[in-house]
Amino acid sequence: MSGPLLLHSLAEFREIIFDCLDVVAPRSLVEVGAEDGTFTVELLRWARDHGAAVYAVEPFPTPAITELAERWPELRLVEERSPGALEKLEGADIYLIDGDHNYVTVRAELEAIFDGGGDPPRLVFLHDVGWPSGRRDMYYDPDSLPPDAVHTHTHEKGVVPGNHGVVQGGFRGAGHFAWSRHEGGPENGVRTAVEDFLAAHGGELRFATVPCVFGLGAVYPASAPWAASVDDVLAPYADNGLLARLEDNRLLLYLTVIELQDHLAQASTVVDQARLERRDVDAENRALWARTAELEHLLDARVQDLETKLERLRGEMEHLARSRAFAVAEGISRARGVGGRADSHLSRRRLRELLEATRPS
Ligand SMILES: C[S@@+](CC[C@H](N)C(=O)[O-])C[C@H]1O[C@@H](n2cnc3c(N)ncnc32)[C@H](O)[C@@H]1O
C-alpha cells in the first residue's frame, strides 16, 4: 500500500469540483494556498482543455509550484498573502480558498470576492470548514495579522476532537502553524467566518458542506444561472451522514497513529540513551580488561622473580643442611641446651622439613 497517510488536499474533492467546473464553465479560477501544487496541476489540465486561466495565490511558494508556473502558460503565480492579493486581482469565476485557515483571513477573503455584489456570479469553495479549523483559528503567520484579530495561540501544543483547549501531543503544526488555544466562541475558525459573512449578506448566498477530508464548503448565489446544476452536483455529498462518520473515524485513526508515533519517538529516545550508556560501559569495560591484563603480566613477572629467588634459597639451605659445619653446630647446640626445649636446638631434621614445605605440592 502506498499514498499519503493523511488525505488533506482539495484534490480529494476532484469529482465534485470538476463536475461543478463543467457546469459553471469558468474563464478564470483562483486557488488561494497552493502548497506543492497537488491540486493546481489538476486545475491546470482542466484549464488547458477549456481555455481558462488559473491564478495561484501562495506567499510561500514551494519549488514544485514555481516549476509549475514556469511550465504552464495557463498559470499565474501570485507570491503574496491573501486577502491582500485577492483585492488586487481581477474578479474570477471560481475561487478555491485554502490558505490561512482563520476567521479574520477567511472573512476578508469572502468580502473581497463578493465585493461589488459578485457579478458575474462566483462559486467559492472553502476547505477546512470541518474539524479542526471549522471552529478554531489556525495561523501560518500570526504576526502578519492584525493583533486584535488573533486569539492566544500555541505553536507547540496540539488539538484532539472533543477537547476545546489544547493538549500535549494531538494534531499539531510541528513548527509550520499555530492553533488558537481555544475552540469555539465568536470570530474563531473558518466555518464561523463563512456563517458570519452569510449572516451579514442576507439570504441570497447558498452554503453547502461536504463533511469529509476536513470539510469542503461551497458558497454561491442562489440566483446564478448554474446554481441548480451546482445544487445537483453537491446534493449527494452535502451533509452526508456516512461521509461524516467516515471522517470522524478517519480522524480518530489518524490521531491514534500520531499517538503511536509519539510513543515510538519517546521509546527511540530511551533506546538512544541506553545505547549511549552502553557505549560508555563498553569503553569502561575495555579499559578495565586492559588494566587487568597489565596487572596479570606484572604479577607473573613478580611470581617468576620470587620463584627464582626461592630456588636459590632452597639450594643454599640444602647445602647448609648437608654441611659438616652445620652438623657440628647442631651437636654443640644440643650439648649446650641439655635440659632446655628441644625445638630451640639447631636441627638438620627441622631444616629439611622446612625445605620440604617450600616445595610445590
Ligand atoms: C493546506 S495548504 C494548501 C493545499 C492545497 N490547496 C491543496 O489542496 O493541495 C495551505 C497553503 O496556504 C498557504 N498560505 C498560508 N497563508 C496564506 C495566505 N495568507 N494567503 C495565501 N496562501 C497562504 C500555505 O503556504 C500553504 O501552502
The ligand as a Tripos MOL2 file, in Angstrom:
@<TRIPOS>MOLECULE
LIG
   27    29     1     0     0
SMALL
NO_CHARGES

@<TRIPOS>ATOM
      1 C1         -3.3300   23.4060    3.1580 C.3       1 LIG1
      2 S1         -2.1900   24.1370    2.1490 S.3       1 LIG1
      3 C2         -2.9580   24.1870    0.5790 C.3       1 LIG1
      4 C3         -3.1500   22.8560   -0.0610 C.3       1 LIG1
      5 C4         -3.5860   22.8850   -1.4960 C.3       1 LIG1
      6 N1         -4.6250   23.8430   -1.7680 N.3       1 LIG1
      7 C5         -4.0920   21.5150   -1.9040 C.2       1 LIG1
      8 O1         -5.2720   21.3250   -1.8790 O.co2     1 LIG1
      9 O2         -3.2460   20.6470   -2.2150 O.co2     1 LIG1
     10 C6         -2.2290   25.7900    2.6650 C.3       1 LIG1
     11 C7         -1.2970   26.7030    1.9020 C.3       1 LIG1
     12 O3         -1.6730   28.0460    2.1440 O.3       1 LIG1
     13 C8         -0.5470   28.8500    2.1460 C.3       1 LIG1
     14 N2         -0.8650   30.1080    2.8450 N.ar      1 LIG1
     15 C9         -0.6360   30.4250    4.1290 C.ar      1 LIG1
     16 N3         -1.0750   31.6820    4.3880 N.ar      1 LIG1
     17 C10        -1.5940   32.1520    3.2410 C.ar      1 LIG1
     18 C11        -2.2070   33.3750    2.8580 C.ar      1 LIG1
     19 N4         -2.3760   34.4000    3.7250 N.pl3     1 LIG1
     20 N5         -2.5990   33.5110    1.5810 N.ar      1 LIG1
     21 C12        -2.4360   32.5020    0.6930 C.ar      1 LIG1
     22 N6         -1.8600   31.3170    0.9930 N.ar      1 LIG1
     23 C13        -1.4560   31.1450    2.2480 C.ar      1 LIG1
     24 C14         0.4950   27.9870    2.8190 C.3       1 LIG1
     25 O4          1.7970   28.4010    2.4730 O.3       1 LIG1
     26 C15         0.1680   26.6020    2.2830 C.3       1 LIG1
     27 O5          0.9330   26.3150    1.1540 O.3       1 LIG1
@<TRIPOS>BOND
     1     1     2 1
     2     2     3 1
     3     2    10 1
     4     3     4 1
     5     4     5 1
     6     5     6 1
     7     5     7 1
     8     7     8 2
     9     7     9 1
    10    10    11 1
    11    11    12 1
    12    11    26 1
    13    12    13 1
    14    13    14 1
    15    13    24 1
    16    14    15 ar
    17    14    23 ar
    18    15    16 ar
    19    16    17 ar
    20    17    18 ar
    21    17    23 ar
    22    18    19 1
    23    18    20 ar
    24    20    21 ar
    25    21    22 ar
    26    22    23 ar
    27    24    25 1
    28    24    26 1
    29    26    27 1
@<TRIPOS>SUBSTRUCTURE
     1 LIG1         1 GROUP 0 **** ****
